[in-house]
């Protein structure tokens, strides 16, 4: 299995005893960064276009947990930071 550490909404990732990975059987941990996958603005735009195409044609499902008008952005932040939300939170106008 692979544990992907992406973002730090809950704060820094605690230390990990790497010897535990071999005991569990071919386990790995990755912390991807966009600069390792898109080194130029053109490459990033290409990946972004692919992403939106996948969402548009249904190959990638996006879970939108809540929508808030921009005027209620503070409520959206509260939902996000209180961990009462699930999925994406969108601000709308």
C-alpha positions, 0 to 999 in steps of 0.5 A: 500500500501507499500513504500519500501525504498531501497538504497539511490541513491538520498541521505537520505530519508526525515523525514516521519510523521507516522500519515499520514500512518493511515490517508491513510488507512493501509499504511506501509513503510519498509527499508529492509536490506539483513542481515534480510533475509540472516543471513549466507553466505550459506543462501545468496548463496541460495537466490542468486541461486534462484534469478538467476534461476528466471531470467534464466527461465523468472519468473523475468524480468530484465530491462537492460537500457544500456551497457558500455564497462569497458573502458567507466565506467565514462560514465556509472557513468555519466548516473547513477548520472545524472538520465538519465538512466532507468533500470540496467547499465551493464559494459561489457568487 
